[in-house]
Amino acid sequence: MQKVVQGIESYVGQAMAGVPPEVVAGLADRVVREVREFSEGQGNHLYELVKIGLGLSSEKNIDRLLERIVREAKHFTNADGGTLYIKDDARQALDFAIVQNDSLGVCMGGSGEAISWLPVPLRHENNGENHWNVSAHCALTGEPINISDVYDAEGYDFQGTRDFDASTGYRSRSMLVIPLRDHEDEVIGVLQLLNAKDRETGAVVPFPEHEVGMVMSLASQAAIALTKMRLVRGLENLLDAFVRTIGDAIDEKSPYTAGHVYRVANLTEEIALEVNRATTGRFASINFNADELAEIRMAAWLHDVGKITTPEHLMDKATKLETIFDRIELIRHRVEISRLHDAFVRLENEPCPRTEGRTAPLPPPKEEEWQEIITFLDMINLGGEGLSDENIEKVRRLAGITYAMSGVQFPLLAPDEVENLCVQKGTLTAAERKVMNHHVEMSIRMLEGLPFPKKLRNVPVYAGMHHEKLNGTGYPRGLGNGAIPLPARMLALADVLEALTAADRPYKPGKMLSEAMRILEGMVARADLDGELCDLVVESGLIVRFAQDLPARQRDDFFWRGKRYSVSDTR
């Protein structure tokens, strides 16, 4: 700066040779003072631009960002009013996003009053471009417009501005209209500033021409911040939609589990919100923020993603003997063959009426026995909660029965069929259950391979623990109490409760709520589930609300910790 001052003084001295020294000195001082003031002013503006840029880039809420763009632009130019338009490419229009006016106390859009004004069309009905409106013209051309007095401006229609002034008593005068361009140099919006004020006198003045470039820079920073936020929100929406699509695809893989992922995700989110609402006890100090809730919700949507690799015949296994088809039909045919064979033998051994000779005694009839066998096998083939040791032994005895076909003896039950029929709970053998349980390992492997952003980094962790138990007997890793975070416990509870009450399982009907809650209480006693979390969902009324979406057949009152909760009379 010192060199600049010396240069000005030298230049003024040379240019005014022969002029009295005191005049030259006075003029030089004045020029230097004005240059210094201008330089300091420009420096302050640059400093303000840097601060504004930092502030805009750190804003996370889009409504606050839009408000801040207008507020900072007004402050930077000392304007009385500002309007931000966002371009709608589909409708070819400018939508009012933010309207602010200090003198009139107007604060519309964003967190303020809703804007009901019609959008500004970029094209006329004849499809011609709308250059009569100054903001539309700016959006169409991408050029800034600086008007000293809108009442004297030519080429634009300011009748709407005049009508507004007439209704409010306001006087619109100077106007600066700046386009907002994104990273691809496309206009995404328009910033309109109104009535610049002299910082000393407060009088309305034109916007200084030398500030237009700086306002353009401010608008560019605003456009970058807005574009970044749009891109981030767009990616988040895309990811969320993709996750929901995957969840829907998993549900559609089997008609018997359709809706499971959706219901578990909703229930998990409701449990998280109840934790947030807790004011006493263990959960009073816990509060999941919006990002954490989104992370929990996404983990719930993806908890069964590994089932994409699970064979359909296991997911849909309605009976113990079902594979691609229910093999009980094969056994029916074997029984029928045996029955017919016995009938043939009986007829063969019957004495002929014309013969007086004596024959061997007839074998005892087996018709009732065969019927009893197939009835028994039909019953245990359905699965259920338990198969007695007595029935298991009976299956093994039946496996010793043979039948003849073309002179060859075959066992009534094949070894694999015996193994399936002796399953004590459900319809899956140990080997089949291992394949089913593998879906959790696959979920973890698939999710850990995805580049989740930092705020969603725990999605694989939570999703991969929904079959772990606090007592360490869960799978796939047998984690204990301290190793299972609260969101994973919530997901596990939601998964169990949905599975117990689901009315669309192939191997069992949905349980009555009272029975499901008895099973839950037993799981808490065994430390399978988090007891305090179960207490919370019951005592908060979440279970009663959950019951309202169950089929009427399943809704009944239930007991928890010895206390009766009424459900049947709440609908």
Secondary structure, DSSP 4 states (H G I P E B T S, - for coil): -HHHHHHHHHHHHHHTTTS-HHHHHHHHHHHHHHHHHHHHHHHHHHHHHHHHHHHHHH---HHHHHHHHHHHHHHHHTEEEEEEEEEETTTTEEEEEEEEETTTTEEESTTSBPP-PPPEESB-TTS-B--SSHHHHHHHH---EEES-TTT--SS--HHHHHHHHHHT-----EEEEEEE-TTS-EEEEEEEEEEE-TTT--EEPPPHHHHHHHHHHHHHHHHHHHHHHHHHHHHHHHHHHHHHHHHHHHHH-TTSTTHHHHHHHHHHHHHHHHHH--SGGGTT----HHHHHHHHHHHHHTTGGGGGS-HHHHT--STTBSSSBTHHHHHHHHHHHHHHHHHHHHHHSPPTT--S--PPPPPP-HHHHHHHHHHHHHHHT--S---HHHHHHHHHHTT-EEEETTEEEESS-HHHHHHHT-SSSS--HHHHHHHHHHHHHHHHHHHTS---GGGTTHHHHHTTTT--TBS--SSS--BGGGS-HHHHHHHHHHHHHHHH-S--SSSPPPPHHHHHHHHHHHHHTTSS-HHHHHHHHHTTHHHHHHTTS-GGG---EEETTEEE--TT--
